[in-house]
């Protein structure tokens, strides 16, 4: 989970966390949502054995309201 400069959250999945974070902050390959809200900061991540499981978890978290995401972050 990324925190954007406007204090919103972005949830995504990747098989290379450091590369993807760099893309979100520096390149045209970052998501449009994060490109217009740079810089972004990594605030939470989980690891899974398969991309399928990671994507399912991504979808689950994206559906949560901000308050529940904050609880995940212990805020």
Secondary structure, 3 states (H helix, E strand, C coil): CEECCCCCEECCCCCCHHHHHHHHHHCCCCCHHHHCCCCCEECCCCCCCCHHHHHHHHHHHHHCCHHHHHHHCCC
